[in-house]
Amino acid sequence: MNYLSVAKKMQLEWKLTSKALPREARAPGLYRSRMYPFCFPLELAAYNLFHEIRDDALATFERLGIVWHGAALPGLPTNHTCSSQIFCVNTLFPFRNRPDALADFLRPQFPEIKRMLPVEEDAFIAFEWQGDINYLGEESHVGTDRIRGAGSTSIDAAMCFETMDDRKVFMLCEVKFTESYSSQYKRFRTDGSDRVDTYREIFYGPFTPFNLEVVPRIEYLLYEPMYQLARHQLLASRILEVGIPEVDNVIVVHIAVGANRELRSITSPHYRKFFRDLYELWPTLLLMPDEFRYIPTEQLFRYVPTDRHPELEPWARYMKSRYSFLE
C-alpha cells in the first residue's frame, strides 16, 4: 500500500469522526468526475482549512490572486483532504502574523534564528511566492501574466529570518505530503516547447548552484521532483545574484512526511544507480550543500511551542487529530 492510500484512510477517519466538522461535511465529495468519501462536498471545501484560519486564508489568497490547487469552485480551496497545499496552509498560516511563535517553531531546526522578518504585507510568510521579478525568465503557461501557484515557478511558503550574527536568510520552503513521482522525462511541454531553453543559461552560468562536474547536463534533472527542486535551487541563486530581496543567503527547504518513502525515490535514471534516497542525493549535486535542507514533518512537530504560545493549543490539537502521524 502506497502512502497516498494510507493518507486517504487517515483523512476519511478524521472526516467521519472529527467534532470540528458539521454532519453535512461528512458526505462524499466530487473530485475530477468521481465521488470519494475522503473528499468534502464541493460547496463545503472551506472545511479543509483549520477553522481559526479559514476566513483569513481565503481572503488572503483572494486578495493576492493565489491559486488554490485542484479547486473546483471559485473562492474555495480544493475539497481533496490529502492536498499538500492544504497541509501547508494548515501548518503555517497560523504563524503568518505571529513572528515570535514562528521563530520558536522553527528554531529547533534552525538554531541560528534570532528573529523573523516580514516578507509580504507586513506578514512573515508568503504563500505561493514568486517575487516581484521574473527571476527565471519563465513564460506563463496560463495566460499573459504570472499567476501565483500556477503556470510558472512558485514557492509553497517563503520566509525570512535574521541570524544571531545579524545575517539575513531567505527561505524557500516546499511542503510535501502524499506526493510520489514516476520516471517521466519532463524536457518537452505539451505544446512541444523545450524546458531546457528556459533554464540553460542560468544552469550553466557563473552563478549556477550546481556542481557541474557532478551534474554536467541539465537533462539529468528533468524528472520530478528533481525538476522542481532544480528550479527552486536556480531561483535561490538568482535572488542572490540580482539582490532582490536584499539578503545574505537563500536556502531551499523541503518539509516532507518521513513516512512517505515513495517521495524520496530517485526518478532520474542517471542517479538511480548511485543513490536510493532523493534527500541524500540532492546536497551532493550542489556547490554549497548547506543551501538545501530536508526536514521530516514529524521532526518539525516534535516541538510545538504551546508552552510559550498557549494560543496555539487549538491548532496543535487539530493538526495532531487530523494528521495522526504527527503524534
C-alpha angles and dihedrals in degrees: 000000000000123000094256089060090050091049093050090056091047093051094045091053091050092045092053097044108030116116087207091075132071119235094255090058090063092069119103118267135220114247121173094340096314134091117237128184092217092057126081122239105271096247090051096051091119087075086074086079127074106262096237093058099032102100095037094048093049091047093047094051090047094048094048096040094243117165120233106222114239094003117158101188127048116257094017133093125239116293091220109110094205094060114135091210089056090048090050094050093044089050101045111019094080087064096049093102098022105082096168093051091045091052090050091048093051100035097085086062096035108032090174092072113118097169141339120251127213117257105178137011088354086297125127101226127049116197122215087004120194102159127229092280128067090234097178098040091241124170115226112245095196099056141317097299129057113257123205108246099012141067100007140035114307130169119228092225131357121200137169132205140180117231129223089260092051099257121142117230122191115205124206103198128193119190117205126190119158102356124137128168140209126223093259113150109237103194098112127050123220089262090057096251118141116244091201090067090064097052105025098097094048094042095052095032130107093266097050113140091210129095098235091199088064096033104032093160129044087212089074088069100048095105122093131282089018091057091057091044090051092053091049092049090049089049091053091053092047092053089057092044097053095034097228112152094026103236138142098228141009122205132187113222128191117199104191137162107261092212091061097089093166090068092060095054116122106244098178109090090211094062100032091086092057104039140025100194124062094210092052091048101046101067090051089063094057131085087221108033093189090066087082128058131183116201120184108228090229089057093049090055094046088095117033107176098229090134090066096029109036091172086076093064096096091048093048091050091048094050095048092045095049098036099038094181087075092070 
